[in-house]
Each structure stands twice: as structure tokens, then as C-alpha cells.
Amino acid sequence: MITERVSYEQLLGICGCLGLALLAHVTTLPFWVPAIVVACGLIRLGLARSGGGAPPRKVLFIIAALAIPLLFVRFHTFNGLVAGTALLSIAAGLKLLETKTRRDIYIITLIIYFVSLAALLEGDSFWLLAYLIGVCWLTTATLLRVTSSGPAPGWRRSLRYGGRVLAQALPLALVFWLLFPRFAGPLWQIPNDSQTAASGLSDTMSPGDITRLALSDEVAFRVRFASAAPPAPERYWRGPVLDSFDGHTWKRATSGFSVGAPPMQPLETAYRYTVMMEPHQHRWIFMLDWPATWNLPAAVLTHDYTLTQPDPLSRPVDVTGTSYTRIQSWQPLTRNERWRNLQQPQGRNPRTQQLAQELRGAHADDMELADAVLGMFRQQAFFYTLTPPKLSDNSVDDFLFNTKRGFCGHYASAFAALMRAAGIPARVVTGYQGGTLNPYGDYWIFRQSDAHAWTEIWIDGGWRRIDPTAAIAPERVERGLADTANADDPLVSRWQSRTAWFAGTRLRLDLLREIWRERILDFDQDSQRKLLEMLHIQEPDGQKLVMLLAVGMALVLGWLTWQVRRELAPQSKDIAARTYARLCARLAAAGLPRRMYEGAEDYALRVARQRPDLAATVTALCRHYSSLRYSQPSARITLGQFQAGVRAFRPKARPRPAP
């Protein structure tokens, strides 16, 4: 009965399942939400263990009156995936606190299933799905133990039966996944929660910003080239271009430029590739320097050759494009663009201004001046480090003349500031450089640790890329940051990079995630069309897809109906009786059917008269059955021995006499 009181063991099981379901939201929910649920569970378990019931209702009202306003203050709404999950979690904790009967357990079980589904809507990891399947499996087994009318079955039996239930649901899920019509957009729109935005490069850069990304192992995007990949010194992936400088921070200009990128003339062969972008909170898409074509209809190439789309990348997207690593611009700088790329804050970094004037006096040619600055980085005591000292407001002066220790952002900022002070238009470009080849999947992985900053200067009628980091740490460009290990690197990073088996395991796991994304998460309309073509369905369309879905559902539901009817069919629980029935069936097949009124030993006597060759075996088996069925247990014969004897018994039908 659903009104039957719950026991401490039942409460403990359902509390454990709820805790495991909430564990999948630990990175998205405010810390105090799981804390409230855990507190409610501990209070209710403590009361149940001491023999008490649920606490007074006023306790629930006090907790609800405190928690629900806090949720509204935190999210300003109860709509949205994270806010809705938080509200549902609080409701589960309150329901757990007032649990008295099995009906309450059933409601909490449904909440667990919904919370698990919400976790799948938040993340698309293969490992998350495997974990949540395990949570649902355990929850189903716990529910089976709660709903048992007799003594609770053991965990092994409950888990086995719960696994059967989930396995029987898999064919139906597979049919829906393969054949349910796909649409161009999602079936419903879930509001984007800003609290869950992914990290990455922003449209500003201050000293130390990229350093923080360099310590992150998060994947930014992956790339698969159609043919050979460009060499490491050409693998620059263009992101936001920063051309506004206040003496400390570089920013991306948002106005004052013409729409669209200026025309360009390629100087080398094109590279064709597919970028598999991970979600991030900005609108730009990282393309190989310099992008020429792409397959996103809504994306545009801005005046600074950055590919952007109208909305932030809230979900993974694949972009197939073509780029040229060397180009020549046809269009000169406009007056406004020249002014913006020569802009310098008044009264900031005076020593840098003086050094630039001295260099300009010694080098009239722009390229010679740029080479002189790079030579200064190489010859003087400049150091490349992930842990540079903090800089003052005059960050360029402090870096060039005092600390001389920095990351790629420090060198790109100082180089661009010197170029501007010398009268050469310059800007800072941020993006990614290098990458790691995954030989198991033949694609490149770009992590946040591959974030990079370089400089572009206007020389000979076009923008030319100059990477000052290559002057001080050429290995950063040739091999990537992962191989530029020094004393400043974290111990864990150095151990990972120097352990071959660990690196190989990571690449294999990344390939598994990529296969999961390509084959499962990106299964779309085009994939369904190819599936219908593989099934030799002529001119596949939506109508034929729906018909195929109906056929598949009918077959699966028919199979499930047969499974359920077989399970519900009355079966004897007496193993000895079932084994004896098998013995009678074999004798009937040999021409000796048992009569309705015959007992086991009378049946054996008749068989002995008609088939003396079977007398000894049949008499022994029937006596064993009578002993097991009607007498006290005996050590002389066991049920297993009786079953083995029946299995070994293979009587042959007596041949009919010749006429």
C-alpha cells in the first residue's frame, strides 16, 4: 500500500540516490542549495533512526520561507534550467523532510529522474550520461525494494531486475533517436544561464589575463584539416583584435570602421579545414589566419578579419573554411583606422615613448625598426615566464625597464606600444597558436593553455604578423606551451607532459569524446537522410521517416508486450516440481505420457513394466522427487543432484515392430 509507513533503510536508500543525482549539478547550483537538501536528509534520517516521525510542518514552512526568497534573489527568476533545477532540489529536500509513507518516496523518485534529466540538458558529456544512467539504475533498484509487498528483495536481485527494465527501454530509445524527425533548431528554447558561461579569450587584455588561461586545460576547439596541416609557425588561429590602448589595457574597438573585411590577395596555397568550436560566451569563431571562406550563412568577416556571428556560441558548432597563411591587402588604411592604430594615451609610459623616438632616430625604415625591437628582446635580459611580477599602471614602462619578465601578452603589448610611439600603426591580436595533434583521430586539439597574443603592424601597404614571443621563447611557437616547461610550471603539468602513457590515454579519451559528439550529439537531418539511403529507401523525406518511425515503434512495443506477458505468466515457484515436469515431458516424448491421476512412484512402476530398459533410472528419479517434495530434507539427495539427473536423462522412443 502507498500509505504504508517507510522504514529507516528505505529512507537511507532514497537519500543516497537523491544525493548522487544532485552531485551532477555541483558545479552549477549555489553551494547552499545542496547543503539545504543534505541537512533535510540528515534530520529526517536521524528522526527515523530514533523511531520518530517527520518534524512539525512549521519547520518545513520556515525552511521554505528562507530558501525560496534566497533562490529568487540569486537568480531573479524561477525560469531557466539552473534556477528551475535549484527550485526542484529545494522541493526534494522539503519533501524528504516530511516523508512518512511510500507515496512520498514515489514523489522523490520522480524528482530524482527529473533532476537527472536536467543534468543532461546542462551538459553533453559521455561520462555524464554514463554516470546518470548509473544513478537511474540505482534509483530504480531502490524503488523496487520499496514497492515490494513482502520482505524487501536483496540488492543484487533488485539491481538485476532494474537493469532488465532499463535494457528493455533501450530499443525504444534507439528507435526514437534514429527516426524521430529532426528540426533545424531545438524543440524548445532553454534560457541561457550566464552563470554557466564557458571561459575563454575576451575582448580586452591586461597583463596577466592570458596567463590565467595558460593554466587551464579546458578545450577551446578542435581542428581537422582536409590535407596536410600548416607548420607550427603558421598555425595562428585568429580571435579578437585589440586596437584601443589606455596605457595598461588593450580593448577591441566597436565602432568607427567600415562594414566587412578589406579585399586581400593570397600569397600562398589555401588550407581547408573544419573547426569544431566549443561553446563560449562571445560571438567570434577562431579561424586560421587569414580566413577566406566559411560555411556559416550568418557569420561575417569584420574589418580586422575576425569571423563573428550574430549571437554568442551557446552550443558546439562546426565551421568548414579556407584560409591563407600569407596575404597582401589591396586597400590602404583609412584616416580613422590609421588614427586608431596610432593612438597613445597622454602621460602614460613616458620611458617607452622616449625609447621609441631613439629607435626611430636610428632606424628610418619601419621593418628595420621592428627588427631592432625584436633584437632588443633577444639580446637583453628578458625572460618568458608564466608567473610574471605584478605591473604598475604604466605597465609597458615597468615591463621594459624593470621586471623584464612576462608572458606572450606582455611582449605583444610592449611591442605594439613601441611601434605606435615610433609612428607605425600597430594592434594586438589574440587567439590560439600551436595545438596538439591527436594521432588516433587525425585532428588537432587547442586548449585554453594554447591561448596566445601577437602583434600586427602596417608595413608596405598591408598588415604583417610579428610575434614578439618568438624572439624571447621560440620554442613557444615551434612546439607550443606544453613543451615550454620551466621551473615556474606546476608540478602536475610537468609530470603529465613527461609521462607518455598518461598523454596517450588523454588523447584516446579525447577521441572517444569527439566520436561521441560527431556520431551521437551531431546526429541531424542530414544524418537521418543518409540513414534512409543506407536502408535503400528511395527519395527519403519526412513522411517516409514518420512511417519508418511508426513501424519501428510497433515492432519494439510488440516485443515489449511479449516480454511483459511472459514475465506475468503464472509460473511454479517449486523448482523440484518444474524439474519433475521436465522429466514427465521427456518420457511423454518417448511414448510414455503420465496419466492425470498417477503419482510419481506409480508412474515409475508403469514405466518399468512397459520399458524395462528405463526402469532403474526412472524409478530412482521418481523416488528422489518424492523425497524432495514430500519428505524431510535428506543428505542422500539434493535438489541440484536431482536437476542434474533429469538433464542427463535422454530416453529414446521404442521403435515400432515391423508389420
C-alpha positions in Angstrom: 0.0 0.0 0.0 1.2 3.5 -0.8 0.1 4.7 2.7 2.4 2.2 4.4 5.0 3.8 6.7 8.6 3.9 5.4 11.5 2.4 7.3 14.9 3.9 8.1 16.5 1.6 5.4 14.1 2.8 2.7 14.8 6.5 3.6 18.5 5.9 3.6 18.4 4.3 0.1 16.3 7.2 -1.4 18.5 9.8 0.3 21.6 8.2 -1.3 20.0 8.3 -4.7 19.0 12.0 -4.4 22.5 12.9 -3.2 24.0 11.1 -6.3 21.6 13.0 -8.6 22.5 16.3 -7.1 26.2 15.6 -7.4 25.8 16.1 -11.2 24.9 19.7 -10.5 27.6 20.5 -8.0 29.3 22.9 -10.4 26.2 24.9 -11.4 24.0 25.1 -8.3 24.8 27.5 -5.5 26.6 25.7 -2.7 23.8 26.3 -0.2 21.2 24.5 -2.3 22.8 21.0 -1.9 23.6 22.0 1.7 19.9 22.5 2.5 19.0 19.2 0.9 21.7 17.3 2.8 20.6 19.0 6.0 17.0 17.9 5.4 18.1 14.4 4.7 20.2 14.1 7.8 17.5 15.5 10.0 14.9 13.0 8.6 17.3 10.1 8.9 18.2 11.0 12.5 14.5 11.1 13.4 13.8 7.8 11.6 16.7 6.0 13.3 15.5 7.1 16.8 11.9 5.9 16.0 10.5 9.4 15.5 8.3 10.7 12.6 8.5 13.7 10.4 9.1 17.1 12.1 6.2 19.6 12.5 5.0 21.4 9.4 6.1 24.7 10.8 9.8 23.6 10.4 9.1 23.0 6.7 7.4 26.4 6.4 10.4 28.1 8.0 12.9 26.4 5.6 10.8 27.2 2.6 10.3 30.8 3.7 14.1 31.2 3.9 15.2 29.1 0.8 12.7 30.3 -1.8 13.4 34.0 -1.4 17.1 33.3 -1.5 16.6 31.5 -4.8 14.8 34.5 -6.3 17.5 36.9 -5.0 20.2 34.7 -6.6 18.6 34.1 -10.0 15.9 36.9 -10.2 13.6 34.2 -11.7 12.4 30.7 -11.3 12.5 30.2 -15.0 15.6 28.7 -16.7 17.5 25.5 -16.4 19.7 26.2 -13.4 17.1 28.2 -11.5 14.4 25.5 -12.1 16.8 22.8 -11.0 17.6 24.7 -7.8 13.9 25.1 -7.0 13.3 21.4 -7.7 16.2 20.4 -5.5 14.8 22.5 -2.6 11.4 20.9 -3.1 13.0 17.4 -2.9 14.7 18.3 0.3 11.5 19.6 1.8 9.6 16.5 0.6 12.3 14.3 2.1 11.9 16.1 5.4 8.1 15.4 5.6 8.3 11.8 4.2 6.0 9.4 6.0 4.6 6.9 3.5 5.6 5.1 0.4 3.7 7.7 -1.7 6.2 10.4 -0.6 9.1 8.1 -1.7 7.5 7.8 -5.1 7.3 11.6 -5.5 11.0 11.9 -4.5 11.9 9.2 -7.0 10.2 11.2 -9.8 12.1 14.3 -8.7 15.4 12.3 -8.9 14.6 11.3 -12.5 13.8 15.0 -13.4 17.0 16.3 -11.8 19.0 13.7 -13.7 17.3 14.8 -17.0 18.2 18.5 -16.1 21.8 17.5 -15.8 21.7 16.0 -19.3 20.3 19.3 -20.6 23.2 21.2 -19.0 26.0 19.0 -20.2 26.5 16.6 -23.1 29.5 14.6 -21.9 29.6 10.9 -22.5 30.8 10.3 -18.9 28.0 12.4 -17.5 25.4 10.2 -19.4 27.1 7.0 -18.1 27.0 8.4 -14.6 23.4 9.4 -14.8 22.4 6.0 -16.2 24.0 4.5 -13.2 22.1 6.9 -10.9 18.8 6.0 -12.6 19.6 2.3 -12.4 20.3 2.5 -8.6 17.1 4.6 -8.1 15.0 2.0 -10.0 16.5 -0.7 -7.8 15.8 1.3 -4.7 12.2 1.8 -5.9 11.8 -1.9 -6.5 12.9 -2.6 -2.9 10.4 0.0 -1.6 7.4 -1.3 -3.6 7.9 -5.0 -2.6 4.7 -6.3 -0.8 6.7 -8.8 1.1 10.2 -8.7 2.6 12.5 -6.4 0.6 14.4 -8.3 -2.0 18.2 -8.2 -1.9 20.2 -5.5 -3.6 21.7 -8.0 -6.1 18.2 -9.1 -7.2 16.9 -5.6 -7.3 19.8 -4.3 -9.4 19.4 -7.2 -11.8 15.7 -6.5 -12.3 16.3 -2.8 -12.6 18.9 -3.4 -15.2 16.5 -5.5 -17.1 13.9 -2.7 -17.1 16.5 -0.2 -18.4 17.7 -2.7 -21.0 14.1 -3.2 -22.2 13.8 0.5 -22.7 16.9 0.8 -24.8 15.4 -0.4 -28.1 12.6 2.2 -27.8 15.1 4.9 -27.1 17.2 3.8 -30.0 14.2 3.9 -32.4 13.3 7.4 -31.3 16.9 8.7 -31.5 17.4 7.3 -35.0 14.0 8.1 -36.6 12.3 10.9 -34.6 12.2 13.9 -37.1 15.0 16.4 -36.5 14.4 20.1 -36.8 16.7 22.9 -37.8 16.6 24.3 -34.2 15.9 22.8 -30.8 12.4 21.6 -29.9 12.3 24.1 -27.0 14.5 27.0 -26.1 16.1 26.9 -22.7 17.1 30.3 -21.4 20.9 30.8 -21.3 22.2 31.0 -17.8 25.1 33.4 -17.6 26.4 31.6 -14.5 27.3 28.6 -16.7 29.2 30.6 -19.4 32.4 29.0 -20.5 35.7 30.7 -20.1 37.9 31.9 -22.9 39.5 34.9 -24.5 37.7 38.2 -24.0 37.7 41.5 -26.0 40.1 43.1 -23.5 43.7 42.2 -22.5 45.6 43.3 -19.4 48.9 42.0 -18.2 48.2 38.5 -16.7 44.9 37.8 -18.5 46.3 35.2 -20.9 48.5 33.8 -18.1 45.3 32.7 -16.3 44.1 30.9 -19.4 47.5 29.3 -19.8 46.9 27.4 -16.6 43.6 26.0 -17.9 43.4 22.6 -19.6 39.9 23.2 -21.0 39.4 22.5 -24.7 38.7 25.6 -26.8 38.2 23.9 -30.1 39.4 21.1 -32.3 40.5 21.2 -36.0 40.6 18.6 -38.7 42.5 19.5 -41.9 41.4 18.2 -45.3 45.0 17.5 -46.1 48.4 18.4 -44.6 48.4 20.9 -41.7 50.4 24.1 -41.9 53.7 24.1 -40.0 53.7 25.3 -36.4 54.9 28.9 -37.1 51.8 29.3 -39.4 49.2 27.8 -37.0 47.8 31.1 -35.7 44.1 31.0 -35.0 42.6 34.5 -35.2 40.4 35.8 -32.5 39.5 39.3 -31.2 41.8 42.1 -32.5 42.5 44.8 -29.9 43.3 48.2 -31.2 42.4 50.6 -28.4 45.1 51.1 -25.7 44.8 53.2 -22.5 48.4 52.6 -21.3 47.5 49.4 -19.3 44.6 47.6 -21.1 44.0 46.8 -24.7 40.4 46.7 -25.9 38.5 45.9 -29.1 37.1 48.8 -30.9 33.3 48.5 -31.6 32.7 51.5 -33.9 34.3 53.8 -36.4 35.1 51.2 -39.0 33.6 50.2 -42.4 31.5 47.1 -42.5 33.2 44.0 -43.9 36.8 43.0 -44.3 39.0 44.8 -46.9 39.8 42.7 -50.0 43.0 40.6 -49.9 45.3 38.9 -52.3 46.5 35.4 -51.2 50.3 34.8 -51.5 50.3 31.1 -50.7 48.2 28.0 -51.2 45.0 27.6 -49.2 44.3 25.3 -46.3 40.9 23.7 -46.0 39.8 22.6 -42.6 36.9 22.1 -40.2 36.9 23.9 -36.8 34.8 22.2 -34.1 34.2 25.0 -31.7 33.3 24.5 -28.0 30.7 26.9 -26.5 31.9 30.2 -25.2 30.3 33.5 -24.2 31.4 35.5 -27.2 30.4 35.8 -30.9 33.7 35.2 -32.6 34.9 32.0 -34.2 38.6 31.1 -34.3 39.8 30.7 -37.9 43.3 30.1 -39.3 45.0 33.3 -40.2 43.7 34.6 -42.7 40.2 33.3 -43.4 38.8 33.5 -46.9 35.7 31.2 -47.0 33.3 29.7 -44.4 30.0 27.8 -44.4 28.1 29.7 -41.7 25.5 31.8 -43.6 25.0 34.3 -40.7 28.7 34.8 -40.0 30.6 37.8 -41.3 34.3 38.8 -41.5 34.9 42.1 -39.8 37.2 44.9 -40.8 40.0 43.3 -38.8 39.5 39.8 -40.4 37.8 38.3 -37.4 34.9 35.9 -38.1 31.9 36.7 -36.0 28.3 35.6 -35.8 25.2 37.5 -34.5 24.8 35.5 -31.2 27.2 34.0 -28.7 28.3 30.4 -29.2 26.0 28.8 -26.6 26.3 25.4 -28.2 29.1 23.5 -30.1 29.3 24.4 -33.8 31.3 23.0 -36.7 32.7 25.5 -39.3 34.3 24.4 -42.5 36.5 27.1 -44.0 39.5 28.0 -46.1 42.4 30.2 -45.0 45.6 31.6 -46.5 48.6 32.0 -44.1 50.0 34.9 -46.1 48.1 37.6 -47.8 48.6 41.1 -49.3 46.0 43.8 -48.7 44.7 45.9 -51.6 43.1 48.7 -49.6 45.1 51.3 -47.7 44.2 52.3 -44.2 41.5 54.9 -43.8 42.2 58.1 -41.9 40.2 56.8 -38.9 41.9 53.4 -38.9 45.3 55.0 -39.0 44.5 57.3 -36.2 43.1 54.5 -34.0 46.1 52.2 -34.6 48.5 55.1 -33.7 46.5 56.2 -30.7 48.6 56.6 -27.4 47.3 57.7 -24.0 48.7 61.1 -22.9 51.1 61.0 -20.0 51.4 57.2 -19.8 54.6 55.1 -20.3 56.9 58.1 -20.9 60.1 56.0 -20.9 58.6 53.8 -23.7 57.9 56.9 -25.7 61.5 58.1 -25.3 62.9 54.7 -26.3 60.7 54.6 -29.4 61.9 58.0 -30.5 65.5 56.9 -30.0 64.9 53.8 -32.1 63.2 55.9 -34.8 66.2 58.2 -35.0 68.5 55.2 -35.5 66.2 53.4 -38.0 64.3 55.2 -40.7 62.9 52.0 -42.2 59.9 50.6 -40.4 60.9 47.0 -40.8 64.4 47.7 -39.6 63.0 49.4 -36.5 60.7 46.4 -35.8 63.8 44.1 -36.1 65.7 46.3 -33.7 63.0 45.9 -31.1 63.0 42.1 -31.6 66.8 42.1 -31.3 66.5 44.0 -28.0 64.2 41.3 -26.6 66.7 38.6 -27.7 69.9 40.3 -26.5 68.8 41.9 -23.2 67.8 40.0 -20.1 64.2 39.4 -20.9 62.6 36.3 -19.6 59.5 34.3 -20.6 57.5 33.1 -17.6 54.0 32.0 -16.6 54.3 33.8 -13.2 55.4 37.4 -14.0 55.5 40.0 -11.3 52.6 42.5 -11.0 53.0 45.7 -13.0 52.1 49.3 -12.2 49.7 51.5 -14.1 52.5 52.3 -16.6 52.7 48.6 -17.4 54.8 48.9 -20.5 57.5 51.0 -18.8 57.5 48.7 -15.8 57.9 45.7 -18.1 60.5 47.0 -20.4 62.8 48.7 -17.9 62.2 47.0 -14.6 60.7 43.5 -14.4 61.6 42.2 -17.9 59.7 39.1 -17.2 56.4 38.2 -18.9 54.1 36.1 -20.9 53.1 36.5 -24.6 50.6 39.3 -23.6 53.4 41.3 -22.1 55.6 41.1 -25.1 52.8 41.8 -27.6 51.6 44.8 -25.6 55.1 46.3 -25.3 56.0 45.7 -29.0 52.7 47.3 -30.2 53.2 50.3 -27.8 56.7 50.8 -29.1 55.6 50.6 -32.8 52.8 53.2 -32.2 55.2 55.5 -30.4 57.5 55.3 -33.4 54.7 56.2 -35.8 53.9 52.7 -37.1 50.3 51.6 -37.0 50.1 48.5 -34.7 47.5 46.4 -33.0 47.4 43.3 -30.8 45.7 40.1 -32.0 44.6 37.4 -29.6 43.8 33.8 -30.4 45.5 30.4 -30.2 48.7 29.1 -31.5 50.3 25.7 -31.8 47.9 22.9 -30.7 48.3 19.2 -30.0 47.9 16.6 -32.7 45.8 13.6 -31.8 47.3 10.9 -33.9 44.5 8.4 -33.0 41.8 10.7 -34.6 44.0 12.8 -37.0 42.8 16.1 -35.6 44.3 19.0 -33.6 43.3 20.0 -30.1 43.5 23.6 -29.0 43.2 24.1 -25.3 43.0 27.4 -23.3 46.6 26.8 -22.5 47.3 27.4 -26.2 45.9 31.0 -25.9 48.3 33.4 -27.4 48.8 37.1 -28.3 50.8 38.6 -31.1 51.2 41.9 -33.0 50.3 43.1 -36.4 52.0 46.2 -37.9 51.2 48.1 -41.1 54.1 47.9 -43.4 54.3 48.1 -47.2 50.6 48.7 -47.6 49.4 45.7 -45.6 49.2 44.2 -42.1 52.1 41.9 -41.2 52.1 39.5 -38.4 55.0 39.8 -36.0 55.2 37.5 -32.9 57.5 39.1 -30.3 57.2 35.9 -28.2 59.2 34.1 -30.9 62.2 36.4 -30.2 62.4 35.5 -26.5 60.9 32.0 -26.5 60.9 30.5 -30.0 60.0 27.1 -28.5 56.6 28.5 -27.5 55.8 29.0 -31.2 57.6 25.9 -32.6 56.3 23.3 -30.1 53.6 25.0 -28.1 53.2 25.9 -24.5 53.0 22.4 -23.2 56.7 21.8 -24.2 57.9 25.1 -22.8 58.2 23.7 -19.3 60.4 25.5 -16.8 60.7 25.9 -13.1 57.6 28.1 -13.0 55.3 25.4 -14.4 53.1 23.5 -12.0 54.4 20.1 -10.9 51.3 18.3 -12.2 51.6 19.9 -15.7 55.3 18.9 -16.0 54.5 15.3 -14.8 51.6 15.0 -17.3 53.7 16.3 -20.2 56.6 13.9 -19.5 54.5 10.8 -18.9 53.9 9.1 -22.3 51.2 6.7 -21.2 49.3 9.5 -19.5 49.4 11.7 -22.6 48.4 8.8 -24.8 45.4 7.9 -22.5 44.2 11.6 -22.6 44.3 11.6 -26.4 42.4 8.4 -26.6 39.8 9.7 -24.2 39.5 12.9 -26.2 39.0 10.8 -29.4 36.2 9.0 -27.6 34.6 12.3 -26.7 34.9 13.5 -30.3 33.3 10.3 -31.7 30.5 10.8 -29.2 30.0 14.4 -30.4 30.2 13.6 -34.1 28.2 10.4 -34.2 25.7 11.0 -31.4 25.3 14.7 -30.5 25.6 15.9 -34.1 23.1 13.4 -35.5 20.9 15.7 -37.5 18.6 15.9 -40.5 21.4 15.1 -42.9 22.4 12.1 -40.8 18.8 10.8 -40.9 18.7 11.2 -44.7 21.9 9.2 -45.1 20.4 6.5 -42.8 17.3 6.2 -45.0 19.6 6.0 -48.1 21.5 3.2 -46.4 18.2 1.4 -45.9 17.6 1.7 -49.7 14.6 4.0 -49.3 14.1 5.9 -52.5 13.7 9.7 -52.3 13.7 9.9 -48.5 11.5 12.6 -47.0 9.7 13.4 -43.7 6.6 11.3 -44.5 8.7 8.2 -45.1 10.7 8.9 -41.9 7.5 9.1 -39.9 6.2 5.9 -41.4 9.5 4.1 -40.6 9.3 5.5 -37.0 5.8 4.0 -36.7 6.9 0.6 -37.9 9.9 0.7 -35.6 7.7 1.6 -32.6 5.2 -1.1 -33.4 8.0 -3.7 -33.5 9.6 -2.6 -30.3 6.2 -2.3 -28.5 5.2 -5.7 -29.7 8.4 -7.2 -28.4 8.0 -5.4 -25.0 4.4 -6.7 -24.8 5.6 -10.2 -25.4 8.3 -9.7 -22.7 5.8 -8.4 -20.1 3.2 -11.2 -20.8 5.9 -13.8 -20.4 7.0 -12.3 -17.1 3.4 -12.1 -15.9 2.5 -15.6 -16.9 2.0 -17.8 -13.8 5.0 -20.0 -13.2 5.5 -22.5 -10.5 8.0 -21.4 -7.9 8.6 -25.0 -6.9 11.9 -25.9 -8.6 11.5 -29.6 -7.8 8.0 -29.6 -9.4 9.3 -27.9 -12.5 12.2 -30.4 -12.8 9.8 -33.3 -12.4 7.5 -31.8 -15.1 10.5 -31.7 -17.4 11.1 -35.4 -16.6 7.5 -36.3 -17.5 7.7 -34.3 -20.7 10.8 -36.3 -21.8 9.0 -39.6 -21.0 5.9 -38.4 -22.9 8.1 -37.7 -25.9 9.4 -41.3 -25.7 5.8 -42.5 -25.8 5.1 -42.8 -22.1 2.9 -39.9 -21.0 1.9 -39.6 -17.4 -1.8 -40.0 -16.5 -3.6 -37.3 -14.6 -4.2 -39.4 -11.5 -0.7 -41.0 -11.3 1.7 -40.2 -8.6 5.4 -40.2 -9.1 6.1 -43.7 -7.9 3.0 -45.3 -9.6 4.2 -43.6 -12.8 7.6 -45.2 -12.3 6.1 -48.7 -11.9 4.1 -48.4 -15.1 7.2 -47.1 -17.0 9.1 -50.1 -15.6 6.5 -52.5 -16.9 6.4 -51.0 -20.3 10.1 -50.1 -20.7 12.3 -52.3 -18.6 15.4 -50.6 -20.1 14.4 -47.3 -18.4 13.2 -48.9 -15.1 16.2 -48.3 -12.9 16.8 -44.6 -14.0 13.1 -43.6 -13.9 12.4 -45.3 -10.6 15.4 -43.6 -8.9 14.5 -40.2 -10.3 10.8 -40.5 -9.2 11.9 -41.6 -5.7 14.3 -38.7 -5.5 11.4 -36.4 -6.4 9.1 -37.9 -3.8 11.8 -37.5 -1.2 12.4 -33.8 -2.1 8.8 -33.0 -2.5 7.1 -34.7 0.5 9.8 -35.9 3.0 12.2 -34.2 5.3 15.4 -32.9 3.6 17.9 -35.7 3.3 21.6 -35.6 2.8 21.5 -38.5 0.4 19.9 -36.5 -2.5 20.0 -32.7 -3.1 17.9 -30.6 -5.5 21.0 -30.0 -7.6 21.6 -33.7 -8.0 18.0 -34.2 -9.0 18.2 -31.5 -11.6 21.4 -32.9 -13.0 19.9 -36.4 -13.2 16.9 -35.1 -15.2 19.2 -33.1 -17.5 21.2 -36.2 -18.2 18.2 -38.4 -18.8 17.6 -38.7 -22.6 15.1 -41.6 -23.3 14.7 -42.8 -26.8 11.3 -43.8 -28.2 11.0 -47.6 -28.7 11.0 -48.5 -32.4 7.7 -49.8 -33.7 7.7 -53.5 -34.7 7.8 -54.2 -38.4 4.4 -55.2 -40.0 
